[in-house]
Amino acid sequence: MRPRIALPADTLAEATNVINERNAAFAPRPAIEAIVKSGGVPVIFPSVNPEDVRDYMTLFDGVCFLGGADVDPTFYGEEPFQKLGMTYLKRDLFEIELLKQSVTAGKAIMGICRGMQLINVGLGGTLYQDLSQDLHATLKHSQEAPGNMPSHHVTVDPHSRLNDIIGQRPYVNSRHHQAVKDVAPYLKVTARADDQVIEAIESVDNDQILAVQWHPENIYKHYEDSRKLFKDFINRSQKVADKTRK
């Protein structure tokens, strides 16, 4: 059986033109398609009470934390900086609990943009609330080029799993104003932009976690590197499925 992939939902703040409802849960279509094309079965999880996360744990083999609003800085001991963007506490609470229980349960984990930042914060790291706080951040990290096109290169640690998957100098898209600052103890940095902004992290002692700052779901149709990232995630999730569904 194909692995089941949890996609924690974002929340649409405004009423949709389909149903007159605010705060509707949704998952971005490119991520859904990337998971399906790579061999997974997406399962969308709305943000619910963190106490209910335990009831979700048998429903998936891997979880992909996606892009979206900024992570609330109080989770890493800071008050809001002037340039902090929109936050959504309910999603943060749910996803951090889902992350922690997924790590304990041995689920395969992938992170994209906000998802990478959420993983780092949830495991004890911190963020730059805005790249203006990082005096070394000189590249354009919120591209004006179309989102399905790359805009800058990153350099990958040659001894990392990420290097084994996509090589040492991928060309990536970029759409973020926050970045990882202090890396959580469970994680290590495996890629940086030329201005040293952190672009990828992995788990230290195993292949459980791999997260990137860019958006591979937006360019996977045209760039092999992005397809390889999703295929690696599905392969890791398949191993979990094979082990737990015996």
C-alpha positions as CSV (number, residue, x, y, z in Angstrom):
1,M,0.0,0.0,0.0
2,R,1.2,3.5,-0.7
3,P,2.3,5.6,2.3
4,R,-0.2,8.0,3.8
5,I,1.1,11.6,4.0
6,A,-0.3,14.0,6.6
7,L,-0.6,17.6,5.3
8,P,-1.4,19.9,8.2
9,A,-3.8,22.5,6.8
10,D,-3.5,26.2,6.6
11,T,-6.5,28.4,7.4
12,L,-8.2,30.8,5.0
13,A,-8.9,34.0,7.0
14,E,-11.5,35.4,4.6
15,A,-14.8,34.0,3.5
16,T,-14.5,31.9,0.3
17,N,-16.6,32.6,-2.8
18,V,-17.8,29.0,-2.7
19,I,-19.1,28.8,0.8
20,N,-19.8,31.7,3.2
21,E,-17.4,30.5,5.8
22,R,-14.4,32.1,7.5
23,N,-11.4,30.2,8.8
24,A,-11.8,27.3,6.3
25,A,-9.0,24.7,6.4
26,F,-7.1,24.1,3.2
27,A,-4.0,22.6,1.8
28,P,-2.2,24.0,-1.3
29,R,-2.9,22.2,-4.5
30,P,0.8,22.1,-5.6
31,A,1.8,20.2,-2.5
32,I,-1.1,17.7,-2.9
33,E,-0.1,17.1,-6.5
34,A,3.5,16.7,-5.7
35,I,2.7,14.0,-3.0
36,V,0.4,12.1,-5.3
37,K,2.8,12.2,-8.3
38,S,5.6,11.0,-6.0
39,G,3.6,8.0,-4.9
40,G,2.0,9.1,-1.6
41,V,-1.7,9.4,-0.5
42,P,-2.3,12.9,1.0
43,V,-4.4,13.2,4.1
44,I,-5.2,16.8,5.2
45,F,-5.4,17.5,8.9
46,P,-7.2,20.7,10.1
47,S,-5.7,22.5,13.2
48,V,-7.5,21.0,16.2
49,N,-6.9,21.0,19.9
50,P,-3.3,19.7,20.5
51,E,-4.8,17.2,23.0
52,D,-6.4,15.4,20.0
53,V,-3.1,14.8,18.1
54,R,-2.7,11.4,19.6
55,D,-5.8,10.2,17.8
56,Y,-4.3,11.2,14.4
57,M,-1.1,9.2,14.9
58,T,-2.3,6.0,13.3
59,L,-3.6,7.7,10.3
60,F,-0.3,8.6,8.5
61,D,3.2,7.4,7.8
62,G,4.9,10.7,7.0
63,V,4.1,14.3,7.6
64,C,5.0,17.3,5.5
65,F,4.8,20.7,7.3
66,L,4.0,23.3,4.7
67,G,4.4,27.1,4.1
68,G,2.1,29.8,5.6
69,A,2.0,32.4,8.3
70,D,5.0,33.3,10.6
71,V,5.5,31.1,13.7
72,D,4.5,32.9,16.9
73,P,7.8,34.1,18.4
74,T,6.6,33.4,22.0
75,F,7.4,29.7,21.2
76,Y,11.1,30.6,21.2
77,G,11.0,33.1,24.0
78,E,10.7,36.4,22.1
79,E,8.1,39.2,21.8
80,P,6.9,40.3,18.4
81,F,9.4,42.3,16.3
82,Q,8.0,45.2,14.3
83,K,8.3,43.4,11.0
84,L,6.7,40.1,12.1
85,G,4.1,39.0,9.7
86,M,0.7,37.4,10.4
87,T,0.7,34.6,12.9
88,Y,-2.0,32.0,13.8
89,L,-1.5,30.5,17.2
90,K,-4.0,27.7,16.8
91,R,-2.0,26.2,13.9
92,D,1.3,26.6,15.7
93,L,0.0,24.8,18.8
94,F,-1.4,21.9,16.7
95,E,1.6,21.5,14.4
96,I,4.2,21.7,17.2
97,E,2.4,18.9,19.1
98,L,2.0,16.9,15.8
99,L,5.8,17.3,15.2
100,K,6.8,16.2,18.7
101,Q,4.6,13.1,18.6
102,S,5.8,12.3,15.0
103,V,9.4,12.4,16.1
104,T,8.7,10.1,19.0
105,A,6.7,7.7,16.8
106,G,9.4,7.6,14.1
107,K,7.3,9.1,11.3
108,A,9.1,10.4,8.2
109,I,9.1,14.3,8.3
110,M,9.6,16.9,5.6
111,G,9.4,20.7,6.0
112,I,8.9,23.4,3.4
113,C,9.6,27.1,4.1
114,R,7.5,27.9,7.3
115,G,7.5,24.1,7.8
116,M,11.3,24.1,8.2
117,Q,11.0,27.0,10.6
118,L,8.2,25.3,12.6
119,I,10.3,22.1,12.9
120,N,13.3,24.1,14.2
121,V,11.2,26.0,16.7
122,G,9.2,22.9,17.8
123,L,12.5,21.1,18.6
124,G,14.0,23.9,20.6
125,G,15.5,26.4,18.0
126,T,14.9,30.0,17.2
127,L,14.2,32.2,14.2
128,Y,15.0,35.6,12.8
129,Q,11.6,37.2,13.0
130,D,12.6,39.2,9.9
131,L,15.7,39.0,7.8
132,S,16.4,42.6,8.6
133,Q,17.6,41.2,12.0
134,D,20.3,39.2,10.2
135,L,23.0,41.7,9.2
136,H,24.5,39.2,6.8
137,A,21.3,38.6,4.8
138,T,21.9,40.6,1.6
139,L,20.3,38.4,-1.0
140,K,16.7,38.8,-2.2
141,H,14.8,36.0,-0.4
142,S,11.3,37.2,-1.4
143,Q,11.6,36.9,-5.2
144,E,9.6,38.9,-7.6
145,A,10.1,36.2,-10.3
146,P,7.2,33.8,-10.8
147,G,7.1,31.3,-8.0
148,N,7.6,28.3,-10.3
149,M,11.0,29.6,-11.3
150,P,14.2,29.5,-9.3
151,S,15.9,32.8,-8.2
152,H,19.1,32.0,-6.3
153,H,21.6,29.2,-5.6
154,V,22.3,27.4,-2.3
155,T,25.4,25.5,-1.3
156,V,24.8,22.1,0.2
157,D,27.0,20.3,2.8
158,P,28.8,17.6,0.8
159,H,28.5,15.2,3.7
160,S,24.7,15.5,4.0
161,R,21.8,13.4,2.9
162,L,20.5,16.5,1.0
163,N,23.7,16.4,-1.1
164,D,23.1,12.7,-1.9
165,I,19.6,13.7,-3.2
166,I,20.1,16.9,-5.1
167,G,23.8,17.7,-5.2
168,Q,25.9,20.5,-3.9
169,R,24.7,23.6,-5.8
170,P,20.9,23.6,-6.5
171,Y,19.1,26.5,-8.0
172,V,16.0,27.2,-5.9
173,N,13.0,29.6,-5.6
174,S,12.7,31.8,-2.6
175,R,9.7,33.3,-0.8
176,H,10.4,34.1,2.8
177,H,11.2,37.0,5.2
178,Q,12.1,34.8,8.2
179,A,14.9,32.3,8.7
180,V,16.4,29.8,11.1
181,K,18.7,31.5,13.6
182,D,19.8,29.0,16.4
183,V,19.4,25.4,15.2
184,A,17.6,23.0,17.5
185,P,19.9,20.3,19.1
186,Y,18.2,17.5,17.2
187,L,19.0,19.1,13.9
188,K,22.0,20.2,11.8
189,V,22.4,22.8,9.0
190,T,22.9,21.2,5.6
191,A,22.5,24.1,3.1
192,R,23.0,27.9,3.1
193,A,22.5,30.7,0.6
194,D,25.6,32.7,-0.4
195,D,24.7,35.3,2.3
196,Q,24.8,32.4,4.8
197,V,21.0,32.3,5.4
198,I,20.1,28.8,6.4
199,E,18.3,27.0,3.6
200,A,18.1,23.4,4.8
201,I,18.2,21.3,8.0
202,E,18.3,17.6,8.7
203,S,18.1,15.4,11.8
204,V,21.5,14.7,13.2
205,D,21.6,10.9,13.8
206,N,19.1,9.5,11.3
207,D,17.1,10.2,8.1
208,Q,13.9,11.1,9.9
209,I,13.8,14.8,9.1
210,L,14.7,16.8,6.0
211,A,13.5,20.3,5.6
212,V,14.2,23.1,3.1
213,Q,13.5,26.9,3.1
214,W,12.4,27.0,-0.6
215,H,9.2,25.7,-2.2
216,P,9.9,22.5,-4.2
217,E,6.2,21.9,-4.6
218,N,6.0,25.0,-6.8
219,I,8.8,23.9,-9.2
220,Y,8.7,20.1,-9.1
221,K,7.0,19.9,-12.5
222,H,10.0,21.5,-14.2
223,Y,13.0,20.8,-12.0
224,E,14.3,17.3,-11.2
225,D,15.8,18.4,-7.9
226,S,12.4,19.1,-6.5
227,R,11.0,15.8,-7.7
228,K,13.9,14.0,-6.0
229,L,13.1,15.7,-2.7
230,F,9.5,14.5,-2.7
231,K,10.6,11.0,-3.9
232,D,13.0,10.8,-1.0
233,F,10.3,11.8,1.4
234,I,7.8,9.2,0.0
235,N,10.5,6.5,0.2
236,R,11.2,7.3,3.8
237,S,7.4,7.3,4.5
238,Q,7.1,3.9,2.7
239,K,9.7,2.4,5.0
240,V,7.6,3.6,8.0
241,A,4.4,2.1,6.4
242,D,6.1,-1.2,5.7
243,K,7.2,-1.4,9.3
244,T,4.0,-0.4,11.0
245,R,1.4,-2.1,8.8
246,K,2.8,-5.6,9.1
